[in-house]
């Protein structure tokens, strides 16, 4: 989704991009005033309550950009309804830092919210309060095996890349506020937690589960996002290039 073709809508919201992506209409927006953004969301049919506005307001004040996505109203409902997995969607933007806005993610939380980051970078990565389940520099044979099993990862995970898996489960009552930044670890020591075999995909969750794959290699970030509505699983891929 290209994000830099600004166009003001006259109501305090700047529309950066607007297009159809698969079965979704996607509008990338920015606003200087939280009230303007919330009015826009309401006018466009997005449900947002007072607790969500409180979580989003600090990000709006900090100049964050948002992409609002909804199902294309012209599409016929598929067999089994709309609760189904969708193909990943990739976002790209200039930047060399990825911050995790925990307050926004709390919107998805129920009694517990397992959260996983798969970070692909030049070095091993860390995230405050998250445990490391897997840290490995990808060898030639590993890259070949990964591409054979998961062809969609070609171009995102290559020989020489360092892959780190970071896990944390948030429970009801745990504080989820502020922003976490993903950083390089103190060393590139490799590590694999026992039982960490299926480290790319999971299935069968009956609860909220969030996971991202973040790929860094320069000053352009890309965010690849897929949402499984039935189990509320999110798989994402992020690459600065």
C-alpha positions in Angstrom: 0.0 0.0 0.0 1.7 3.3 -1.0 1.4 5.8 1.8 2.7 9.1 0.4 0.2 10.9 -1.8 -1.3 13.4 0.7 -4.7 14.9 0.0 -6.6 16.9 2.7 -10.3 16.1 2.9 -11.2 19.5 4.4 -12.3 18.1 7.8 -8.9 18.0 9.5 -7.9 14.6 8.1 -5.2 14.1 5.5 -5.8 11.1 3.2 -2.4 9.7 2.2 -3.7 6.7 0.1 -7.0 5.2 -0.8 -7.4 1.9 -2.7 -8.8 -1.6 -2.9 -6.6 -4.3 -1.5 -8.0 -7.8 -2.1 -11.3 -7.9 -0.4 -10.7 -4.7 1.6 -11.0 -1.0 1.0 -7.9 0.6 2.6 -7.5 4.3 3.5 -4.3 5.6 5.0 -4.9 8.7 7.0 -3.2 11.2 9.3 -4.8 13.9 11.5 -3.4 16.6 13.8 -6.6 16.5 16.0 -7.9 13.3 17.6 -11.5 14.5 17.3 -11.1 15.0 13.5 -9.9 11.4 13.1 -12.6 9.9 15.3 -15.3 11.9 13.4 -13.9 10.6 10.1 -13.9 7.0 11.4 -17.5 7.4 12.6 -18.6 8.9 9.3 -17.0 6.0 7.4 -18.8 3.4 9.5 -16.0 2.3 11.8 -17.1 1.4 15.4 -14.9 3.1 18.0 -15.7 3.5 21.7 -14.4 5.9 24.4 -11.7 3.4 25.6 -10.3 3.1 22.1 -10.2 6.9 21.6 -8.2 7.2 24.8 -5.7 4.7 23.5 -5.4 6.3 20.0 -5.2 10.0 21.1 -1.5 9.9 22.2 -0.5 8.3 18.9 -2.4 10.9 16.9 -0.7 13.7 19.0 2.7 12.0 18.1 1.9 12.2 14.4 1.3 8.5 13.7 -0.2 7.4 10.4 -3.2 5.0 10.4 -4.7 2.7 7.7 -8.4 2.0 8.1 -9.5 -1.1 6.4 -13.0 -2.6 5.9 -14.5 -5.3 3.8 -15.5 -4.2 0.3 -19.3 -3.8 0.5 -19.7 -4.9 -3.2 -18.3 -8.3 -2.5 -20.7 -11.3 -2.0 -20.3 -13.0 1.4 -18.3 -16.2 0.9 -19.6 -19.6 2.1 -19.1 -19.8 5.8 -19.3 -16.1 6.3 -16.6 -13.5 6.7 -14.8 -15.2 9.6 -11.9 -16.5 7.6 -8.2 -16.0 7.1 -7.1 -13.5 4.5 -3.9 -13.1 2.5 -1.2 -10.9 4.0 -1.1 -7.2 3.2 2.2 -5.3 3.1 2.8 -1.7 4.2 5.9 0.2 3.4 7.1 3.5 5.0 10.4 5.4 5.6 11.9 4.8 9.0 14.5 2.8 11.0 12.5 2.2 14.2 9.5 0.0 14.9 7.5 0.9 18.0 4.8 -1.4 19.4 1.8 0.6 20.7 0.6 -1.7 23.5 -2.4 0.4 24.3 -3.9 -0.1 20.8 -3.1 -3.8 20.9 -5.1 -4.1 24.1 -8.2 -3.6 22.1 -7.8 -7.2 20.9 -7.1 -8.6 24.4 -9.6 -10.8 26.2 -8.6 -12.9 29.3 -5.2 -13.5 27.8 -3.3 -12.3 24.7 -0.3 -14.3 23.5 1.9 -12.0 21.4 4.8 -13.1 19.2 7.3 -11.2 17.1 9.6 -12.8 14.5 12.3 -10.2 13.8 14.6 -10.6 10.7 17.5 -8.2 10.9 21.3 -8.0 10.7 21.6 -9.0 14.3 19.7 -10.7 17.2 16.9 -8.5 18.5 15.3 -7.9 21.8 12.0 -6.4 23.2 11.6 -5.3 26.8 9.8 -7.9 28.9 9.6 -10.4 26.0 11.3 -13.8 26.3 13.5 -15.1 23.4 12.3 -18.4 22.0 14.5 -18.6 19.0 17.6 -16.7 17.8 19.5 -18.0 14.7 21.6 -16.6 11.8 20.1 -18.4 8.8 22.6 -20.7 7.0 22.4 -21.5 3.3 20.8 -24.9 4.0 18.3 -23.4 6.3 17.3 -20.7 3.8 16.8 -23.4 1.2 14.6 -25.5 3.5 12.6 -22.4 4.5 12.0 -21.4 0.9 10.9 -25.0 0.0 8.4 -25.1 2.9 7.3 -21.5 2.8 7.8 -20.1 -0.8 6.2 -16.8 0.3 9.2 -16.0 2.5 11.6 -15.7 -0.4 12.8 -12.1 -0.4 12.0 -11.7 3.3 14.2 -14.3 4.9 17.5 -15.1 3.2 20.9 -16.6 4.0 22.8 -14.5 6.5 19.7 -12.9 8.0 19.3 -13.2 11.8 15.9 -14.4 12.9 14.7 -13.8 16.4 11.4 -15.0 17.9 10.2 -12.9 20.9 7.2 -14.1 23.0 5.0 -12.6 25.8 1.5 -13.4 27.0 -0.5 -10.6 28.5 -3.2 -11.5 31.0 -6.2 -9.6 32.3 -5.0 -6.9 34.6 -1.5 -6.7 33.1 -0.5 -3.1 32.2 -0.6 -2.5 28.5 0.4 1.1 27.9 3.2 3.1 26.3 5.3 2.0 23.3 8.0 -0.7 23.1 10.9 -0.4 20.7 12.6 -3.4 19.1 16.3 -3.1 19.5 19.5 -5.1 18.9 20.5 -7.5 21.6 23.9 -7.3 23.3 25.2 -10.3 21.3 24.4 -12.5 18.4 24.5 -15.7 20.5 22.2 -18.3 18.9 19.4 -19.9 20.9 16.5 -22.3 20.4 14.0 -23.0 23.2 13.1 -26.7 23.6 10.1 -27.6 21.6 10.3 -24.6 19.3 9.8 -26.4 16.0 6.9 -24.8 14.3 8.3 -21.2 14.7 6.7 -19.6 11.6 3.1 -20.7 11.7 0.6 -21.7 14.4 -2.9 -23.0 14.1 -5.8 -24.1 16.3 -5.9 -21.1 18.6 -9.3 -20.5 20.2 -8.3 -17.1 21.6 -6.8 -13.9 20.4 -3.2 -14.3 19.2 -1.0 -11.7 17.6 2.2 -12.3 15.7 4.4 -10.2 13.4 7.3 -10.9 11.2 9.5 -7.8 11.1 12.2 -7.4 8.5 14.8 -4.6 8.7 17.4 -3.7 6.1 17.8 0.0 5.8 15.5 3.0 6.1 12.2 1.7 4.5 9.9 -0.3 6.7 7.3 -2.6 5.3 4.5 -4.1 7.3 2.9 -7.3 6.0 -0.4 -8.0 7.8 -2.8 -10.8 7.6 -5.8 -11.2 9.9 -7.6 -14.4 10.7 -10.9 -13.2 12.0 -12.2 -16.5 13.3 -9.4 -17.0 15.7 -8.3 -13.3 15.6 -4.8 -14.3 14.6 -2.5 -11.7 13.1 0.5 -12.6 11.0 2.6 -9.7 9.9 5.8 -9.1 8.0 7.8 -5.9 8.4 10.8 -4.9 6.3 12.8 -1.5 6.3 14.8 -1.5 3.1 
